[in-house]
Amino acid sequence: MLGFQPPAIGDEEIAAVAETLRSGWLTTGPRAAELERRMAEYLEAEHVLALASGTAALHLALVALGVGPGDEVVTTTITWPATVNVILHSGATPVFVDVLEGDLNIDPGLAAGAVTERTKAIVPVDLAGQPADLDPLLELGVPLVEDAAHAAESWYRGRKVGSIADVTCFSLYATKNIAAGEGGLIATNRDEVAQAVRDLRLMRRGDGSRYDITVPGYKANLSDVLAAIALCQLDKAERHAEIRRRQFAAYDEAVAELPGITPLTRDDRDVHALHLYVVRVDPESAGATRDEFQRALAEENIATSIHFLPVHKLTLYRERFPDQPPLPVAERAGDEILSLPLSPAHSDDDIADAVAALRRVHERFTG
Ligand SMILES: Cc1ncc(COP(=O)(O)O)c(C=O)c1O
């Protein structure tokens, strides 16, 4: 089976973990601090804070901004459920808006219409590595918490993702472009938000035995063992990006000749992080549904995935918000999207195999 998104871990990461273990730093220590310093430079952000997961980053961002019960948070439905779950954790109410047809990112016009006096934050997602359209969202004057789990390498209109929103949240999960296995980062230029996150991520504040606390912390700090892996991955980011560019180009060339198989749009004013290669399968012209394509590719030993099913249609949210109106663009997309294998751990031949399998399956369904 050709894996969907295997991690690209090499001898450097293995050596860095061994060295960290020998150093005695199992928990947060000098490597986490170095990761914060280097990521702040890379992301062009004033402050970067290392956290236990992307989910924790999103959650603490909302808490640090004071989002709580009675508040509303406007967000997209085409995302990993964590984006929305943390809104529930904060005590606020998620307000789902539909997405744009081309890149499946939050529709800024609809987001504007969803803002009320109770809106305390907007959480867009940079799906697959394409930044959401941030300028019209910033103009709404509501704090922006950008879910950039897919977008560590992205730029929006000449500005680095991580330097734009009030808070930008990244993930170091096993499949991500900079992968530590687990982990997350918060980037912000707001001093008081950075200080609040610092207080919230650990249980304690102060030194030595005379500790004191001012807030109930979440214990969401990052271990040095994982920070050491992330630092190696950051060193390799450009080399890995070069491989992803070749893989994207191979898929682009292939799907251009396959009626009914269309990649999500990428805005050439931006730099796309090339995190996921997502296509839409139009059953009319591709001769079969997304699910049929996914099954047929699995039979060809090609693993694929779905990013993402609309969150408002998942059981928790259907039951919690039974009056949720339909979100037609997202709901249709949820039935049509398919993510193809993509990883710097794959060789060009691996991707050629995936392309050949896709061509065979397409020919069978349309022939
Ligand atoms: C869009 C998006 N947001 C948030 C997360 C949560 O990140 P983590 O798994 O590091 O908690 C993920 C993925 O894992 C994601 O894909």
PDBQT file of the ligand as one rigid body, heavy atoms in Angstrom, charges set to zero:
ROOT
HETATM    1  C1  LIG A 401      -7.061  22.254  10.061  1.00  0.00    +0.000 C 
HETATM    2  C2  LIG A 401      -6.584  21.657  11.335  1.00  0.00    +0.000 A 
HETATM    3  N1  LIG A 401      -6.765  22.322  12.490  1.00  0.00    +0.000 NA
HETATM    4  C3  LIG A 401      -6.340  21.828  13.662  1.00  0.00    +0.000 A 
HETATM    5  C4  LIG A 401      -5.703  20.617  13.747  1.00  0.00    +0.000 A 
HETATM    6  C5  LIG A 401      -5.306  20.116  15.099  1.00  0.00    +0.000 C 
HETATM    7  O1  LIG A 401      -3.939  19.937  15.228  1.00  0.00    +0.000 OA
HETATM    8  P1  LIG A 401      -3.362  18.829  16.277  1.00  0.00    +0.000 P 
HETATM    9  O2  LIG A 401      -3.622  17.491  15.657  1.00  0.00    +0.000 OA
HETATM   10  O3  LIG A 401      -1.904  19.160  16.350  1.00  0.00    +0.000 OA
HETATM   11  O4  LIG A 401      -4.059  19.019  17.562  1.00  0.00    +0.000 OA
HETATM   12  C6  LIG A 401      -5.483  19.893  12.564  1.00  0.00    +0.000 A 
HETATM   13  C7  LIG A 401      -4.816  18.600  12.498  1.00  0.00    +0.000 C 
HETATM   14  O5  LIG A 401      -4.335  17.849  13.052  1.00  0.00    +0.000 OA
HETATM   15  C8  LIG A 401      -5.937  20.411  11.336  1.00  0.00    +0.000 A 
HETATM   16  O6  LIG A 401      -5.753  19.742  10.199  1.00  0.00    +0.000 OA
ENDROOT
TORSDOF 0
